[in-house]
Amino acid sequence: MLKILTKFFFLTFLLVIAGSVSSQTRTGSNEVGNTIDLAAAFKNSQTIRLSEIADSVTFVPFETTSESLQGQGQNALIRFTPQYIFYRNMYYDWNGNFCGVIENKGQGPLEDPEGATGLIYSNNHFYSKGTKFIEYDMKGKPTGKVRNIYQETGDLKDGFSRMKSELGRSFCFTAVGDNFISYDRHTATIFYINNKFETITTRKMYQTDSIIPDIGANQMVTFYKEKALFYNFFNDTIFHVTDSGLEPRWIVSFNHPSRVSNQALLNTDNLRREFMQASRGNVVFSGYEKLMDHKHLVINVHETDFYVFFHMWELLPFAEFRGKTSPLTFYICYDKTTGKTFRLKEGYFVNDLIGIGSKTFYPRLDFFDEKMISFMWPYQILDFVEESKKSGREANPKILALSKKIAPEDNPILILVHLKNKK
């Protein structure tokens, strides 16, 4: 049955890439279709206030202990699962309570030189993926199940035969059903692994013999309720990932002059070298700018009950070197009910709900489980309360209550903006 399903999903994928999918994917009763026109958003912008799409905000302080101190500037190391929040090798529940730490850095057979990185939770076990796949029990101790990726040799057909420089830094390792997937962005390949760490099958998501260079902090796998979504920008399809294959969910149309071409992305390293060689002679135009300047690509995609949000990046390579200011990222929204696509004015959401922070809200830690997530450090909240008192402004009661429970040197506070959902 698995082989039949594998062939079915692979053939479906080829049809999608060829642009010959004639049938519509299954949509909800209130949805108007499954094609998202990103190009339309460049002609249409509107404001979204947080109060329009969210109904409440929760502040969750990470518990601060001698074992759980977090460092500033490392928020990208936070990962979310329905059960736990991971920061490096520490894990917390969704109330912010510190639950434990997985200490596993070393050279032993059940240790990883990189430590317990890329942690996830599945079926009453923790798993890490660094130079090895390692399984841990609920106390954070290795169970004995391990696969050493770094020592494997061979060609790519084996699945995990490339060295850690390609697989090890992949950040899309996640559990899907009873299996796992991991995405190697340098070869545009999804690997399916069973709970014995055996490679079941692979999916080549973009046909190229080139090694795809790093093109930014692209997050290929995101989550909508119990489903994982996959989108890698090279393709025109957002997939739902199951434990046995890929199901096309949305067709993305981005036929617009501002879309960066796939060929330019694939040739990024060569173009960068040409630019740097030219710039040494104070010639700052090498052709690289023409291909990249003010072109756009999708960083990641997040689906919610009512919207599909595209986090966009406007490219301006070597901006600081050229005396220019790098453009801010921004969001494009697809309304699942009306079928309309638009760009957010000022790029982000109007902050009329949180009671602290700037006038616009940017979910610095992305979306998860019908929540937009950001964070602040305690000293920022305490400073805000103090300034409010001095100026005579009335602070949000939640912020005041929170300020009495935190100290300036504590761990950060998560800001959870709970999105309105279907009842």
C-alpha positions as CSV (number, residue, x, y, z in Angstrom):
1,M,0.0,0.0,0.0
2,L,2.8,2.4,0.8
3,K,4.4,1.9,-2.6
4,I,1.1,2.6,-4.3
5,L,0.5,5.7,-2.3
6,T,4.1,6.8,-3.0
7,K,3.6,6.4,-6.8
8,F,0.3,8.2,-6.6
9,F,1.6,11.3,-4.8
10,F,4.7,11.5,-6.9
11,L,2.7,11.4,-10.1
12,T,0.4,14.0,-8.7
13,F,3.4,16.2,-7.9
14,L,4.7,15.9,-11.5
15,L,1.4,17.0,-12.9
16,V,1.3,20.0,-10.6
17,I,4.8,21.1,-11.6
18,A,4.0,20.8,-15.3
19,G,1.0,23.1,-14.8
20,S,-1.5,20.5,-16.0
21,V,-3.5,20.0,-12.8
22,S,-7.1,20.2,-14.0
23,S,-8.9,19.2,-10.9
24,Q,-9.4,21.5,-7.9
25,T,-8.2,20.5,-4.5
26,R,-10.9,20.0,-1.8
27,T,-11.8,23.3,-0.1
28,G,-13.9,24.3,2.8
29,S,-17.6,25.1,2.2
30,N,-16.9,28.9,2.6
31,E,-13.8,28.9,0.4
32,V,-14.0,30.2,-3.2
33,G,-11.2,28.1,-4.8
34,N,-7.7,27.0,-4.4
35,T,-5.7,29.4,-6.6
36,I,-3.9,32.3,-4.9
37,D,-2.9,35.2,-7.1
38,L,0.1,36.8,-5.4
39,A,0.5,39.3,-8.3
40,A,-2.8,40.9,-7.5
41,A,-1.5,42.0,-4.1
42,F,0.9,44.4,-5.7
43,K,-2.1,46.4,-7.0
44,N,-4.2,46.1,-3.9
45,S,-3.2,47.0,-0.3
46,Q,-5.3,47.4,2.8
47,T,-5.0,47.7,6.6
48,I,-5.7,44.8,9.0
49,R,-6.1,45.7,12.6
50,L,-5.3,43.0,15.1
51,S,-8.8,43.4,16.6
52,E,-10.3,42.4,13.3
53,I,-8.6,39.0,13.1
54,A,-7.8,38.3,16.8
55,D,-9.9,38.1,19.9
56,S,-7.4,38.0,22.7
57,V,-3.7,38.3,23.7
58,T,-1.9,36.2,26.3
59,F,1.5,37.0,27.8
60,V,3.6,34.0,28.7
61,P,6.8,34.5,30.7
62,F,9.4,31.8,30.2
63,E,10.2,30.5,33.7
64,T,13.7,31.7,34.8
65,T,15.9,29.3,36.7
66,S,19.6,28.7,36.9
67,E,19.2,26.0,34.2
68,S,16.9,27.9,31.8
69,L,18.6,31.3,31.2
70,Q,18.1,32.4,27.6
71,G,20.4,34.6,25.6
72,Q,19.4,37.7,23.7
73,G,19.5,37.7,20.0
74,Q,18.8,34.0,19.7
75,N,15.0,34.0,19.3
76,A,15.4,32.1,16.0
77,L,16.3,29.0,18.1
78,I,12.7,28.8,19.4
79,R,10.6,26.0,18.0
80,F,6.9,25.2,18.7
81,T,5.1,21.9,18.9
82,P,1.5,21.4,20.2
83,Q,2.9,20.0,23.4
84,Y,6.1,21.9,24.1
85,I,8.1,25.1,23.3
86,F,11.8,24.4,22.6
87,Y,14.6,26.9,23.1
88,R,17.9,25.3,22.1
89,N,18.0,22.2,24.2
90,M,15.5,23.4,26.8
91,Y,11.8,22.7,26.8
92,Y,8.8,24.5,28.3
93,D,5.0,23.9,28.4
94,W,2.7,26.5,26.9
95,N,2.2,28.2,30.3
96,G,6.0,29.0,30.2
97,N,6.9,26.4,32.9
98,F,10.4,25.1,32.5
99,C,10.1,21.3,32.0
100,G,13.7,20.3,31.5
101,V,16.9,20.3,29.5
102,I,18.4,17.7,27.2
103,E,22.2,17.6,27.8
104,N,23.7,15.5,25.1
105,K,26.8,17.2,23.7
106,G,29.8,15.0,23.3
107,Q,31.6,12.4,21.3
108,G,30.0,9.2,22.6
109,P,27.8,6.8,20.6
110,L,24.6,8.3,22.0
111,E,25.9,11.9,22.1
112,D,26.1,14.5,19.4
113,P,29.0,16.9,18.9
114,E,26.5,19.6,18.2
115,G,24.4,18.8,21.2
116,A,20.6,18.2,21.2
117,T,19.6,20.5,18.3
118,G,16.5,20.7,16.2
119,L,14.4,19.1,19.0
120,I,10.9,17.9,18.4
121,Y,8.4,15.9,20.3
122,S,6.4,12.9,19.0
123,N,4.6,9.9,20.6
124,N,6.0,10.4,24.1
125,H,9.6,10.8,23.0
126,F,11.9,13.7,22.1
127,Y,14.1,13.6,19.0
128,S,17.1,15.7,17.9
129,K,18.8,16.0,14.5
130,G,22.3,17.4,14.4
131,T,25.0,15.1,13.0
132,K,22.8,12.3,14.3
133,F,19.2,11.3,14.7
134,I,18.7,10.5,18.4
135,E,15.7,9.5,20.4
136,Y,15.2,10.4,24.0
137,D,12.7,9.4,26.7
138,M,10.5,11.8,28.6
139,K,13.3,12.4,31.1
140,G,15.6,13.5,28.2
141,K,17.8,10.4,28.3
142,P,18.8,8.6,25.1
143,T,16.8,5.4,24.5
144,G,19.6,3.9,22.4
145,K,18.0,4.5,19.1
146,V,20.4,6.6,16.9
147,R,21.5,7.1,13.4
148,N,24.8,8.7,12.6
149,I,24.3,10.9,9.5
150,Y,27.8,12.3,9.5
151,Q,29.5,9.0,9.0
152,E,27.4,7.9,6.1
153,T,28.8,8.0,2.6
154,G,27.5,7.4,-0.8
155,D,25.4,9.3,-3.2
156,L,22.1,11.2,-2.7
157,K,20.0,8.2,-3.6
158,D,20.6,6.9,-0.1
159,G,18.7,9.8,1.3
160,F,21.1,11.0,4.0
161,S,24.4,10.3,2.5
162,R,25.6,13.9,2.1
163,M,27.7,15.3,4.9
164,K,26.3,17.4,7.7
165,S,27.1,20.7,5.8
166,E,24.0,20.0,3.6
167,L,21.7,17.9,5.8
168,G,22.8,18.9,9.3
169,R,21.8,22.5,9.0
170,S,18.4,21.7,7.6
171,F,15.9,23.2,10.0
172,C,12.7,21.5,8.7
173,F,13.0,18.2,10.7
174,T,9.5,17.5,12.0
175,A,7.1,14.7,12.9
176,V,4.3,13.9,10.5
177,G,2.0,11.2,11.7
178,D,4.1,8.2,12.8
179,N,7.0,9.2,10.6
180,F,9.4,12.1,10.2
181,I,10.3,14.4,7.3
182,S,13.4,16.5,6.8
183,Y,14.1,19.0,4.0
184,D,17.5,19.5,2.4
185,R,17.2,22.9,0.9
186,H,20.4,22.6,-1.0
187,T,19.1,19.8,-3.1
188,A,15.3,20.6,-2.8
189,T,14.7,17.2,-1.5
190,I,12.2,16.0,1.2
191,F,13.2,12.8,3.1
192,Y,10.7,10.5,4.7
193,I,12.1,8.6,7.8
194,N,10.2,6.0,9.8
195,N,10.5,5.7,13.6
196,K,13.5,3.4,13.2
197,F,15.3,6.3,11.5
198,E,15.2,4.4,8.2
199,T,14.7,6.4,5.0
200,I,11.4,5.3,3.5
201,T,11.5,7.5,0.3
202,T,12.5,10.9,-1.0
203,R,10.9,13.6,-3.0
204,K,12.8,15.9,-5.3
205,M,10.9,19.2,-5.1
206,Y,12.6,21.0,-7.9
207,Q,14.4,19.4,-10.8
208,T,17.9,20.8,-11.0
209,D,21.4,19.4,-10.9
210,S,22.6,22.6,-9.2
211,I,23.2,22.9,-5.5
212,I,20.7,25.4,-4.4
213,P,22.5,28.2,-2.4
214,D,21.2,29.8,0.8
215,I,18.8,32.6,-0.2
216,G,17.7,33.7,3.2
217,A,15.8,32.4,6.3
218,N,13.3,30.4,4.3
219,Q,11.1,28.3,6.4
220,M,9.7,25.6,4.1
221,V,7.6,23.7,6.6
222,T,4.9,25.4,8.7
223,F,1.8,24.1,10.5
224,Y,-1.9,24.6,10.3
225,K,-3.8,22.8,13.0
226,E,-2.8,19.1,12.7
227,K,-1.3,19.5,9.3
228,A,2.2,20.4,8.1
229,L,2.4,22.7,5.1
230,F,5.3,22.7,2.6
231,Y,6.2,25.5,0.2
232,N,9.7,26.1,-1.3
233,F,9.0,29.1,-3.7
234,F,10.5,27.3,-6.7
235,N,7.2,25.5,-7.2
236,D,3.7,26.9,-7.7
237,T,2.1,24.7,-5.1
238,I,1.6,24.7,-1.4
239,F,1.3,21.1,-0.2
240,H,-0.2,19.4,2.9
241,V,2.4,16.9,4.0
242,T,1.1,13.5,5.2
243,D,3.2,10.6,6.6
244,S,3.1,9.0,3.2
245,G,3.1,11.8,0.6
246,L,2.1,15.2,-0.5
247,E,-1.4,16.6,-1.1
248,P,-1.7,19.7,-3.2
249,R,-3.6,22.3,-1.2
250,W,-3.1,25.7,-2.9
251,I,-1.9,26.7,-6.4
252,V,0.2,29.9,-6.1
253,S,0.2,32.2,-9.2
254,F,3.0,34.8,-9.0
255,N,3.2,36.0,-12.6
256,H,4.7,39.5,-11.9
257,P,7.8,41.4,-13.0
258,S,8.9,41.7,-9.4
259,R,9.2,38.0,-8.9
260,V,12.8,36.9,-8.6
261,S,13.5,34.2,-11.2
262,N,14.3,30.7,-10.3
263,Q,17.4,30.9,-12.5
264,A,18.7,33.9,-10.6
265,L,18.3,32.2,-7.3
266,L,20.1,29.1,-8.5
267,N,22.9,31.2,-9.8
268,T,23.1,33.4,-6.7
269,D,26.6,32.3,-5.7
270,N,28.1,33.0,-9.1
271,L,26.4,36.4,-9.3
272,R,27.6,37.4,-5.9
273,R,31.2,36.6,-6.9
274,E,30.8,38.6,-10.0
275,F,29.5,41.5,-8.0
276,M,32.3,41.4,-5.5
277,Q,34.9,41.2,-8.2
278,A,33.4,44.2,-9.9
279,S,33.0,46.2,-6.7
280,R,36.7,46.0,-5.9
281,G,37.3,48.3,-8.8
282,N,34.5,50.7,-7.5
283,V,32.2,49.4,-10.2
284,V,29.1,48.5,-8.4
285,F,27.0,47.3,-11.3
286,S,27.7,43.8,-12.5
287,G,24.3,42.6,-13.6
288,Y,23.6,41.1,-10.2
289,E,21.6,44.1,-9.2
290,K,19.4,44.1,-12.4
291,L,18.4,40.5,-11.6
292,M,17.9,40.9,-7.9
293,D,17.2,44.5,-6.9
294,H,13.6,45.0,-5.6
295,K,12.6,41.5,-6.7
296,H,10.5,39.5,-4.3
297,L,10.4,36.0,-2.9
298,V,8.3,34.2,-0.3
299,I,10.0,33.5,3.0
300,N,7.3,31.3,4.4
301,V,3.6,30.6,4.2
302,H,1.1,30.3,7.1
303,E,-2.5,29.1,6.8
304,T,-5.2,30.0,9.3
305,D,-8.9,29.4,9.4
306,F,-9.6,32.6,7.4
307,Y,-6.4,33.6,5.7
308,V,-3.2,32.4,4.1
309,F,-0.4,34.7,5.0
310,F,2.7,35.0,2.8
311,H,5.8,36.5,4.5
312,M,7.6,38.4,1.7
313,W,11.1,39.6,1.2
314,E,12.1,42.4,-1.1
315,L,15.7,41.8,-2.3
316,L,18.4,44.5,-2.3
317,P,21.7,42.7,-2.2
318,F,24.7,44.3,-0.4
319,A,22.4,47.2,0.5
320,E,24.6,48.6,3.2
321,F,27.8,48.2,1.1
322,R,26.0,50.2,-1.6
323,G,24.9,53.0,0.7
324,K,21.2,51.9,0.6
325,T,18.7,50.8,3.2
326,S,17.5,47.2,3.1
327,P,13.7,47.1,2.7
328,L,11.6,45.6,5.5
329,T,9.9,42.3,5.0
330,F,6.1,42.5,4.6
331,Y,3.0,40.3,4.5
332,I,0.6,39.4,1.7
333,C,-2.8,38.1,2.8
334,Y,-5.1,35.8,0.9
335,D,-8.7,35.9,2.2
336,K,-10.0,32.3,2.0
337,T,-13.6,33.5,2.0
338,T,-13.5,36.2,-0.7
339,G,-10.6,34.9,-2.8
340,K,-9.0,38.3,-2.7
341,T,-5.3,38.9,-2.3
342,F,-3.8,42.1,-0.9
343,R,-0.6,43.5,0.6
344,L,-0.7,44.8,4.2
345,K,-0.3,48.6,4.3
346,E,3.0,49.4,6.1
347,G,3.8,45.7,5.7
348,Y,2.4,44.5,9.1
349,F,-0.7,44.5,11.3
350,V,-2.0,47.6,13.1
351,N,-1.4,47.0,16.8
352,D,-4.7,48.0,18.5
353,L,-4.9,45.0,20.8
354,I,-1.7,44.3,22.7
355,G,-1.4,47.5,24.6
356,I,2.4,47.7,24.3
357,G,4.9,47.9,21.5
358,S,5.0,49.8,18.3
359,K,2.0,50.9,16.2
360,T,2.4,47.9,13.9
361,F,2.7,44.3,15.0
362,Y,5.2,41.9,13.4
363,P,5.0,38.2,14.5
364,R,8.7,37.8,15.1
365,L,8.3,34.1,15.9
366,D,5.8,33.5,13.1
367,F,2.4,31.7,13.4
368,F,1.5,28.5,15.1
369,D,-1.8,26.8,15.9
370,E,-4.0,29.9,15.2
371,K,-1.7,32.2,17.0
372,M,0.7,35.0,15.9
373,I,3.7,34.9,18.2
374,S,6.2,37.5,19.2
375,F,8.2,38.3,22.4
376,M,9.5,41.1,24.5
377,W,12.2,41.2,27.2
378,P,11.2,42.0,30.8
379,Y,13.2,45.2,30.9
380,Q,11.2,46.5,27.9
381,I,7.9,46.0,29.7
382,L,9.2,47.5,32.9
383,D,10.5,50.5,31.1
384,F,7.1,50.9,29.3
385,V,5.2,50.8,32.6
386,E,7.6,53.4,34.2
387,E,7.3,55.7,31.2
388,S,3.5,55.4,31.3
389,K,3.5,56.4,35.0
390,K,5.7,59.4,34.3
391,S,3.5,60.7,31.4
392,G,0.2,60.0,33.1
393,R,-0.9,57.4,30.6
394,E,-3.0,54.5,31.8
395,A,-1.2,51.2,31.1
396,N,-3.0,48.0,30.0
397,P,-4.1,46.2,33.2
398,K,-2.6,43.0,31.9
399,I,0.7,44.7,31.4
400,L,0.6,46.2,34.9
401,A,-0.1,42.8,36.4
402,L,2.7,41.2,34.4
403,S,5.2,43.9,35.5
404,K,4.7,43.0,39.1
405,K,5.8,39.4,38.4
406,I,9.0,39.9,36.4
407,A,12.5,41.2,36.9
408,P,14.7,42.9,34.4
409,E,17.1,40.0,34.1
410,D,14.4,37.3,33.5
411,N,13.8,35.3,30.4
412,P,11.7,36.8,27.6
413,I,7.9,37.0,27.6
414,L,6.0,35.4,24.7
415,I,3.2,37.4,23.2
416,L,0.4,35.1,21.9
417,V,-2.1,36.8,19.7
418,H,-5.0,34.4,19.4
419,L,-6.7,34.5,16.0
420,K,-10.4,34.2,15.6
421,N,-11.3,30.8,14.3
422,K,-14.2,28.9,12.9
423,K,-16.6,27.7,15.6
